[in-house]
Amino acid sequence: MSDFIRKILLLALLAVVSSACLEEADYLYKKIGEDFDNKGGTYKGVDGITVHIEEGSLPEGIDKVTISAFSLDTPAFTNVSKPVTNIYSISPAAVEFTKDLTVVISYKETEFPNLLDELDLKPYFSMDRQTFEVFDEDSYELDVENNLFKISTKFLGNFHIGFPKDLVKQEDANQSGIAEMVLIPAGEFEYGAPKGTPTGLSEEENGLKQSEGTNKVYLSSYYIDKYEVSNSQYELCENAGVCTEPHDVTSIMYQNYHHNPTYAGFPVIWVSYNQAATFCQWAGKKLPTEAQWEKAARGKTMIKYPWGEKEPDANIEAAQANFTAVFGDVTSVMWGEDGKSPFGVYNMAGNVAEWTDTWYNLDSYYHKRTDDVVVNDPIGPADSPTGEKVIRGGSWVSLEDEITTYARDKAFPNYRYYNLGFRCVQPVSQ
């Protein structure tokens, strides 16, 4: 254990010597303590916590210890953003055992922040529940098959399993203005494709061949990025050590694209769903659901294109949509003044196609409900028959019918391409 912990132990020695020092309000429930002498043994506590005490572990002058474990509330965190387990207080604290104890703590993958990898999980220790320090890598073992941490320690105190804060959200206040956002007010809108719109299935395939019509859904208010995420914005996340570099740093026309200041305001491309979601998470946001994306592009009522019903002009002089390769590549995220959506969001048609957080499923989008129930804040199906995510908006190589407000595409989460980017959303209150 580090000098940091040893200093805190000296300060806490008198204050935290047994489980009796914890106020009743401090814990959710407790495991009655068990006595162990110098023969050692195994203690089993709340949530499957196990403490293995080796024979001969008690320090000189101590003939017996009472091991107890409490499951504590988590609001007291100050230096760790995302716990996956509760805080577990295991006593007796401030006692240094002569041999390492093994503390086994389980965790649930369902508690993970979106897309953070299991291997990034860390075990933390504290005496005061205010300042937690990660255990040295050689003092614990991660059992990914059984969702367990096995921690070797000569001290007991407060434990928890969680993700480092810099992987969850950058706390630097300067990052809050990473992109200009537009408010999408709460309310109902027509979600889906007009009746008769082809779903993309061939006659030989089973399933809906045409849309059955739109459905009314209600979305709570949220903010969406006014522009697609740019190279310069994405580089901030790379420089923070959170985001990984795009699969390719070139574009079709520009060999030096991603790291070139000339294209800093152009959309980041060659990023997978996982990379896009990681960026949004780092920025304190998330990828939009398909419904959130569609309302931002369409407004409250059905319109064919973000700017209305008029077909776009496929020429360089037009300022509605970058499609049909009129420019031969992507354009600035701020290009397209005449193509803004009813809420003032740019490039919801063309330029780069955009990842959403919704799994691709035909029925969930093209099926017409027969009741009058308005679904609140739909996130889409729980999974996809093909394992693919929804992509919206079309891109600079798309045709006219591929940039409508109801045109859909799909791809596996690890897919990257020269015409694929993203934007993020954020709830009004967090």
C-alpha positions as CSV (number, residue, x, y, z in Angstrom):
1,M,0.0,0.0,0.0
2,S,1.3,3.5,-0.8
3,D,2.5,6.1,1.7
4,F,-0.7,8.0,0.9
5,I,-2.8,5.3,2.4
6,R,-0.5,4.8,5.4
7,K,-0.8,8.4,6.3
8,I,-4.6,8.3,6.2
9,L,-4.5,5.1,8.3
10,L,-2.6,6.9,11.1
11,L,-5.2,9.6,11.1
12,A,-8.1,7.2,11.0
13,L,-6.8,4.7,13.5
14,L,-8.8,6.0,16.4
15,A,-11.8,7.0,14.4
16,V,-12.4,3.8,12.5
17,V,-11.4,0.8,14.6
18,S,-14.6,-1.3,14.3
19,S,-17.9,-1.5,12.6
20,A,-19.5,0.2,15.6
21,C,-18.1,3.5,14.4
22,L,-20.5,3.7,11.4
23,E,-23.7,5.6,11.8
24,E,-26.9,3.7,11.0
25,A,-27.6,6.1,8.1
26,D,-24.3,5.3,6.5
27,Y,-25.2,1.9,5.3
28,L,-27.9,0.3,3.3
29,Y,-27.6,-3.1,5.0
30,K,-24.9,-5.0,6.8
31,K,-23.5,-8.4,7.4
32,I,-23.1,-9.4,11.0
33,G,-19.5,-9.7,11.8
34,E,-17.7,-13.0,12.3
35,D,-14.8,-13.6,14.6
36,F,-11.4,-15.0,13.4
37,D,-8.4,-15.9,15.4
38,N,-4.8,-16.5,14.1
39,K,-5.9,-19.7,12.4
40,G,-7.5,-17.6,9.7
41,G,-10.6,-18.5,7.7
42,T,-13.1,-17.2,5.2
43,Y,-15.7,-14.4,5.7
44,K,-18.7,-14.1,3.4
45,G,-20.5,-10.8,3.4
46,V,-23.0,-8.7,1.5
47,D,-23.3,-9.0,-2.3
48,G,-21.0,-12.0,-2.3
49,I,-18.0,-10.2,-0.8
50,T,-15.5,-12.7,0.5
51,V,-12.4,-12.1,2.6
52,H,-9.8,-14.9,2.9
53,I,-7.6,-14.6,6.0
54,E,-4.5,-16.7,6.0
55,E,-3.2,-18.5,9.1
56,G,-0.8,-16.4,11.1
57,S,-2.1,-13.1,9.6
58,L,-2.9,-11.3,12.8
59,P,-0.5,-8.6,14.0
60,E,1.3,-9.1,17.4
61,G,-0.9,-8.3,20.3
62,I,-4.2,-9.1,18.6
63,D,-5.7,-12.4,19.3
64,K,-9.0,-12.0,17.5
65,V,-10.6,-9.8,14.8
66,T,-14.2,-9.4,13.8
67,I,-14.6,-9.1,10.1
68,S,-17.7,-7.1,8.9
69,A,-18.8,-5.7,5.6
70,F,-21.2,-2.9,4.9
71,S,-22.7,-1.8,1.6
72,L,-22.6,2.0,1.6
73,D,-24.2,4.8,-0.4
74,T,-22.1,6.3,-3.1
75,P,-22.7,10.1,-3.2
76,A,-19.6,10.8,-1.1
77,F,-17.3,10.2,-4.2
78,T,-15.2,13.2,-4.9
79,N,-12.4,11.9,-7.2
80,V,-13.9,9.0,-9.0
81,S,-16.7,9.6,-11.6
82,K,-18.3,6.3,-12.1
83,P,-18.6,3.4,-9.6
84,V,-19.8,0.1,-10.9
85,T,-20.3,-1.4,-7.4
86,N,-21.4,0.2,-4.2
87,I,-18.8,1.3,-1.8
88,Y,-18.1,-1.6,0.5
89,S,-16.7,-0.8,3.9
90,I,-14.9,-3.8,5.4
91,S,-13.6,-3.7,9.0
92,P,-11.5,-3.8,11.0
93,A,-9.9,-0.8,9.4
94,A,-6.5,0.7,10.3
95,V,-5.1,-2.7,11.2
96,E,-2.1,-3.9,9.2
97,F,-2.2,-7.7,8.9
98,T,1.1,-9.5,8.6
99,K,0.0,-11.4,5.5
100,D,-2.0,-10.4,2.5
101,L,-5.8,-10.9,2.8
102,T,-7.7,-11.7,-0.4
103,V,-10.8,-9.6,-0.9
104,V,-13.1,-10.8,-3.6
105,I,-15.7,-8.3,-5.0
106,S,-18.1,-9.0,-7.8
107,Y,-19.6,-6.5,-10.3
108,K,-22.3,-6.4,-12.9
109,E,-21.7,-5.6,-16.6
110,T,-25.1,-4.0,-16.8
111,E,-23.8,-1.1,-14.7
112,F,-21.1,-0.2,-17.2
113,P,-21.1,3.2,-18.7
114,N,-21.9,2.8,-22.4
115,L,-19.0,1.2,-24.4
116,L,-16.4,1.3,-21.7
117,D,-14.3,-1.9,-21.8
118,E,-14.3,-4.4,-19.0
119,L,-10.5,-4.3,-18.9
120,D,-10.6,-0.6,-18.0
121,L,-12.3,-1.4,-14.7
122,K,-10.2,-0.7,-11.6
123,P,-10.4,-1.5,-7.9
124,Y,-10.2,1.5,-5.5
125,F,-9.4,1.9,-1.8
126,S,-10.1,4.7,0.7
127,M,-10.2,5.2,4.4
128,D,-12.4,8.3,4.4
129,R,-14.7,7.6,1.4
130,Q,-13.7,10.9,0.0
131,T,-10.3,10.3,-1.7
132,F,-9.9,6.9,-3.4
133,E,-6.7,5.5,-4.7
134,V,-6.4,2.7,-7.3
135,F,-4.7,-0.5,-6.2
136,D,-1.4,-1.3,-7.8
137,E,-1.8,-3.6,-10.8
138,D,0.3,-6.3,-9.2
139,S,-2.0,-6.4,-6.2
140,Y,-5.2,-7.5,-7.9
141,E,-6.5,-10.0,-10.5
142,L,-9.5,-9.4,-12.8
143,D,-11.5,-12.5,-13.5
144,V,-13.6,-11.4,-16.5
145,E,-15.3,-14.8,-16.9
146,N,-16.8,-14.6,-13.5
147,N,-17.0,-10.8,-13.1
148,L,-14.8,-10.8,-10.0
149,F,-11.9,-8.8,-8.7
150,K,-9.5,-10.6,-6.4
151,I,-7.6,-8.0,-4.4
152,S,-4.5,-8.7,-2.2
153,T,-4.2,-6.3,0.7
154,K,-2.9,-6.0,4.2
155,F,-5.5,-3.4,5.0
156,L,-9.3,-3.3,5.2
157,G,-11.3,-0.2,4.6
158,N,-13.6,1.2,1.8
159,F,-13.5,-0.6,-1.5
160,H,-15.2,-0.1,-4.8
161,I,-15.0,-1.1,-8.4
162,G,-15.2,1.6,-11.1
163,F,-13.9,3.4,-14.1
164,P,-11.3,6.1,-14.0
165,K,-13.0,9.5,-14.3
166,D,-11.1,10.5,-17.4
167,L,-12.7,7.6,-19.3
168,V,-16.2,8.5,-18.3
169,K,-16.3,12.3,-18.6
170,Q,-13.7,15.0,-18.9
171,E,-14.3,17.3,-15.9
172,D,-12.5,20.3,-17.3
173,A,-15.0,23.1,-17.5
174,N,-13.3,24.4,-20.6
175,Q,-14.7,21.3,-22.4
176,S,-18.3,22.3,-21.8
177,G,-18.3,24.5,-24.9
178,I,-16.9,21.8,-27.2
179,A,-19.7,22.3,-29.7
180,E,-22.5,24.7,-30.3
181,M,-25.8,23.0,-29.6
182,V,-29.4,23.5,-30.5
183,L,-32.4,23.0,-28.2
184,I,-35.0,20.6,-29.5
185,P,-38.1,21.3,-27.4
186,A,-40.2,18.6,-25.8
187,G,-43.3,17.4,-27.6
188,E,-44.8,14.9,-30.1
189,F,-43.8,14.5,-33.7
190,E,-44.5,12.1,-36.6
191,Y,-41.8,9.4,-36.5
192,G,-41.1,7.0,-39.3
193,A,-41.4,6.8,-43.1
194,P,-44.5,7.7,-45.2
195,K,-46.8,4.8,-46.0
196,G,-45.5,2.9,-49.0
197,T,-41.8,3.8,-48.6
198,P,-39.7,0.7,-49.6
199,T,-37.9,-0.8,-46.6
200,G,-35.1,-2.3,-48.7
201,L,-36.2,-5.9,-48.4
202,S,-36.3,-7.9,-51.7
203,E,-39.3,-9.9,-52.7
204,E,-37.4,-13.1,-51.7
205,E,-36.8,-11.9,-48.1
206,N,-39.3,-12.2,-45.2
207,G,-40.6,-9.1,-43.5
208,L,-42.1,-5.7,-44.3
209,K,-41.5,-4.6,-47.9
210,Q,-43.0,-1.2,-47.4
211,S,-43.6,1.2,-44.6
212,E,-47.0,1.0,-43.0
213,G,-46.9,4.7,-42.0
214,T,-45.7,7.0,-39.3
215,N,-46.4,6.9,-35.5
216,K,-46.7,9.7,-33.0
217,V,-44.0,9.7,-30.4
218,Y,-43.1,12.1,-27.6
219,L,-39.6,13.2,-26.9
220,S,-38.4,15.1,-23.9
221,S,-36.4,18.2,-24.6
222,Y,-32.7,17.8,-25.5
223,Y,-29.8,19.5,-27.2
224,I,-28.2,18.3,-30.4
225,D,-24.9,19.5,-31.9
226,K,-25.7,22.2,-34.5
227,Y,-22.9,20.9,-36.7
228,E,-21.3,17.5,-37.3
229,V,-18.4,16.7,-35.0
230,S,-15.3,18.2,-36.6
231,N,-11.7,17.1,-36.9
232,S,-10.5,19.7,-34.3
233,Q,-13.2,18.7,-31.8
234,Y,-12.3,15.0,-32.1
235,E,-8.6,15.8,-31.7
236,L,-9.3,17.3,-28.3
237,C,-10.5,13.9,-27.2
238,E,-7.5,12.2,-28.8
239,N,-5.2,14.6,-27.0
240,A,-6.9,13.8,-23.7
241,G,-5.9,10.2,-24.2
242,V,-9.5,9.0,-24.4
243,C,-10.4,8.8,-28.1
244,T,-8.4,6.8,-30.6
245,E,-7.3,8.1,-34.0
246,P,-9.6,7.5,-36.9
247,H,-9.0,4.4,-38.9
248,D,-7.6,6.6,-41.8
249,V,-6.4,10.2,-41.6
250,T,-7.0,10.9,-45.3
251,S,-10.1,11.7,-47.2
252,I,-10.9,11.0,-50.9
253,M,-9.3,14.2,-52.1
254,Y,-7.0,15.2,-49.2
255,Q,-4.1,13.0,-48.2
256,N,-3.4,15.1,-45.1
257,Y,-6.9,15.5,-43.8
258,H,-7.5,14.7,-40.1
259,H,-4.5,16.5,-38.6
260,N,-4.4,19.4,-41.1
261,P,-5.5,22.8,-39.7
262,T,-6.9,23.6,-43.1
263,Y,-9.6,21.0,-42.5
264,A,-10.1,21.5,-38.7
265,G,-13.7,22.6,-39.3
266,F,-14.5,19.6,-41.6
267,P,-16.2,16.5,-40.2
268,V,-14.2,13.8,-38.6
269,I,-14.6,10.6,-40.7
270,W,-13.3,7.0,-40.6
271,V,-14.7,6.6,-37.1
272,S,-16.7,3.6,-35.9
273,Y,-19.8,3.6,-33.8
274,N,-17.6,2.8,-30.7
275,Q,-15.3,5.7,-31.4
276,A,-18.2,8.1,-31.9
277,A,-19.9,7.0,-28.7
278,T,-16.7,7.3,-26.8
279,F,-16.2,10.9,-28.0
280,C,-19.8,11.8,-27.0
281,Q,-19.4,10.2,-23.6
282,W,-16.1,12.0,-23.0
283,A,-17.8,15.3,-23.9
284,G,-20.6,14.6,-21.4
285,K,-23.0,13.7,-24.1
286,K,-24.2,10.7,-26.1
287,L,-25.1,9.6,-29.6
288,P,-28.7,10.4,-30.5
289,T,-31.3,7.8,-30.7
290,E,-32.9,7.4,-34.2
291,A,-36.0,9.3,-33.0
292,Q,-33.9,12.2,-31.6
293,W,-31.9,12.4,-34.8
294,E,-35.1,12.4,-36.9
295,K,-37.0,15.0,-34.9
296,A,-33.9,17.3,-35.2
297,A,-33.9,16.8,-38.9
298,R,-37.7,17.0,-39.6
299,G,-39.4,19.1,-36.9
300,K,-42.8,18.2,-35.6
301,T,-44.4,17.2,-38.9
302,M,-43.4,15.1,-41.9
303,I,-41.2,16.9,-44.4
304,K,-39.2,15.1,-47.1
305,Y,-35.9,17.0,-46.6
306,P,-34.6,19.0,-43.6
307,W,-35.4,22.3,-45.5
308,G,-38.8,21.2,-46.8
309,E,-40.3,19.5,-49.8
310,K,-38.2,21.1,-52.6
311,E,-35.7,18.7,-54.2
312,P,-32.1,19.8,-53.7
313,D,-30.1,21.2,-56.5
314,A,-27.2,19.0,-57.5
315,N,-24.7,21.7,-58.3
316,I,-21.9,23.6,-56.6
317,E,-23.8,26.9,-56.5
318,A,-26.5,25.4,-54.3
319,A,-26.2,25.6,-50.5
320,Q,-28.7,22.9,-49.5
321,A,-27.0,19.6,-49.4
322,N,-23.6,18.1,-50.3
323,F,-24.7,15.0,-52.2
324,T,-24.1,13.1,-55.5
325,A,-20.4,14.0,-55.2
326,V,-21.0,17.6,-56.3
327,F,-17.8,18.7,-54.4
328,G,-16.0,15.4,-54.7
329,D,-15.5,15.1,-51.0
330,V,-16.8,16.4,-47.6
331,T,-17.3,20.1,-47.0
332,S,-17.1,22.2,-43.8
333,V,-19.5,21.3,-41.1
334,M,-20.8,24.9,-41.3
335,W,-21.5,24.8,-45.0
336,G,-25.2,24.5,-46.1
337,E,-27.0,27.5,-44.8
338,D,-30.0,26.9,-47.1
339,G,-30.3,23.3,-46.0
340,K,-30.8,23.8,-42.3
341,S,-33.5,21.8,-40.5
342,P,-36.6,23.5,-38.9
343,F,-34.6,23.8,-35.7
344,G,-31.5,25.2,-37.4
345,V,-29.4,22.1,-37.5
346,Y,-26.8,21.9,-40.3
347,N,-26.1,19.0,-42.7
348,M,-28.8,16.6,-41.6
349,A,-28.9,15.6,-45.3
350,G,-25.6,14.8,-47.0
351,N,-22.0,15.7,-46.2
352,V,-21.4,12.7,-43.9
353,A,-23.8,10.0,-42.9
354,E,-24.2,9.9,-39.1
355,W,-24.2,7.2,-36.5
356,T,-27.1,6.8,-34.1
357,D,-27.4,4.9,-30.9
358,T,-30.3,2.7,-32.1
359,W,-30.1,-0.9,-33.2
360,Y,-31.3,-1.5,-36.8
361,N,-34.7,-3.3,-37.0
362,L,-37.3,-3.1,-39.8
363,D,-40.4,-3.6,-37.7
364,S,-39.6,-1.1,-35.0
365,Y,-39.4,1.7,-37.6
366,Y,-41.8,0.8,-40.5
367,H,-44.6,-0.9,-38.5
368,K,-47.7,1.3,-38.0
369,R,-49.2,1.0,-34.5
370,T,-52.9,0.1,-34.4
371,D,-53.6,1.8,-31.1
372,D,-53.5,5.5,-30.2
373,V,-50.7,5.1,-27.6
374,V,-48.0,7.7,-27.9
375,V,-44.6,6.2,-27.0
376,N,-42.4,8.4,-24.8
377,D,-38.7,8.8,-25.5
378,P,-38.3,5.6,-27.6
379,I,-34.8,4.3,-27.8
380,G,-35.5,1.6,-30.3
381,P,-35.2,-2.2,-30.2
382,A,-33.1,-3.9,-27.6
383,D,-31.0,-5.5,-30.3
384,S,-30.7,-6.0,-34.1
385,P,-31.3,-9.2,-36.0
386,T,-28.1,-8.4,-37.9
387,G,-26.2,-6.8,-35.1
388,E,-26.1,-3.4,-36.9
389,K,-26.6,0.2,-35.8
390,V,-28.8,2.7,-37.6
391,I,-27.0,5.4,-39.7
392,R,-29.0,8.4,-40.9
393,G,-28.8,11.4,-43.2
394,G,-26.9,10.1,-46.2
395,S,-23.6,11.5,-47.3
396,W,-21.8,13.4,-50.0
397,V,-21.9,10.3,-52.3
398,S,-25.6,9.6,-51.6
399,L,-28.4,10.0,-54.2
400,E,-31.5,12.1,-53.8
401,D,-33.7,9.5,-52.2
402,E,-30.9,8.6,-49.7
403,I,-30.9,12.0,-48.0
404,T,-34.5,12.3,-47.0
405,T,-35.5,12.7,-43.4
406,Y,-36.7,9.0,-43.4
407,A,-33.8,7.4,-45.4
408,R,-32.0,4.8,-43.3
409,D,-28.8,2.9,-43.5
410,K,-27.0,0.4,-41.2
411,A,-23.6,-0.9,-40.4
412,F,-21.8,-3.0,-37.8
413,P,-20.5,-1.0,-34.8
414,N,-16.9,-1.5,-35.9
415,Y,-17.5,-0.2,-39.4
416,R,-15.5,2.9,-40.6
417,Y,-15.6,4.7,-43.9
418,Y,-14.7,7.9,-45.7
419,N,-18.3,9.3,-45.7
420,L,-19.3,8.4,-42.1
421,G,-19.3,10.7,-39.1
422,F,-21.6,11.7,-36.2
423,R,-23.0,14.4,-33.9
424,C,-24.0,14.2,-30.2
425,V,-27.0,15.0,-28.0
426,Q,-27.4,16.1,-24.4
427,P,-30.4,16.1,-22.1
428,V,-31.6,19.5,-21.0
429,S,-31.1,18.6,-17.3
430,Q,-28.4,16.2,-16.1
